[in-house]
Amino acid sequence: MPCFKTLHKNNPTLYNSVMYGGLYTAAEISQQAFYKYKASMASAAVSTTATPVLDIASIGRYAMMGTAMMGPLFSKWYAWIDRAFPSKAKKVVFKKTLIDQFLFTPVCVAVFYVGMAVMEGCTGAKIFEELLEKGPKTFAMDCCFWIPCTAANFLLIPSWARVTFVAVASFVWVNVLCWIKSWPRESCGSATSMPDTSSPVKAVSKPETPSSTKAEVSASNSLSIIN
């Protein structure tokens, strides 16, 4: 840990960007591998080598989202909020948690969905379609997961490790969403759809994978990652 603290002290934005981007990318890889494994087990007639093992383009987009967007965004946000509210008193922690969840999280959700849409080549009004469709659900699910995590982050985690904590929680968040979204859906005829995520990045969501559901996984990742 001392070496990580030194790196963070010398270049906190770089440290947080690399850390968050790496874990965000790992979550995308793990959920792709999980769903491809499920698909191969469900259909023995389909060769596992018929298609690429991983969607490299999607992994690249998530690496870019985590490293270039969410990492720096979280780094600057937590540096500011720690300066603005330095106390660890319960009232202050409660205030920071509410500000983080209801002021910063919606920004992360929007950055995730809009950023992913742009990287996927969407233009005009299409850039905002996925945000409008999945954003409210992502935020609601984000609140259930991230409010307790954020409170623990402000109360128990040292300031230099805040973004790392968020990144690790985002990794868990994205993969839990993958599992939840594998359950049968009553309102959708598509059996292949996958999770919405915020995460943050607190991550929010998977816009681009071989199935429409991949668009839903990371977002909350990000979001959650997105927090």
Buried (B, 14 or more C-beta within 10 A) or exposed (E): EEEEEEBBEEEBBBBBBBBBBBBBBBBBBBBBEBBBEEBBEEEEEEEEEEEEEBBEEBBBBBBBBBBEBBBBBBBBBBBEBBEEBEEEEEEBBEBBBEBBBEEBBBBBBBBBBBBBBEBBEBEEEEBBEBBEBBBEBBBEBBBEBBBEBBBBBBBEBEBBBBBBBBBBBBBBBBBBBBEEBBEEEEEEEEEBBBBBBBBBBBBBBBBBBBBBBBBBBBBBBBBBBBB
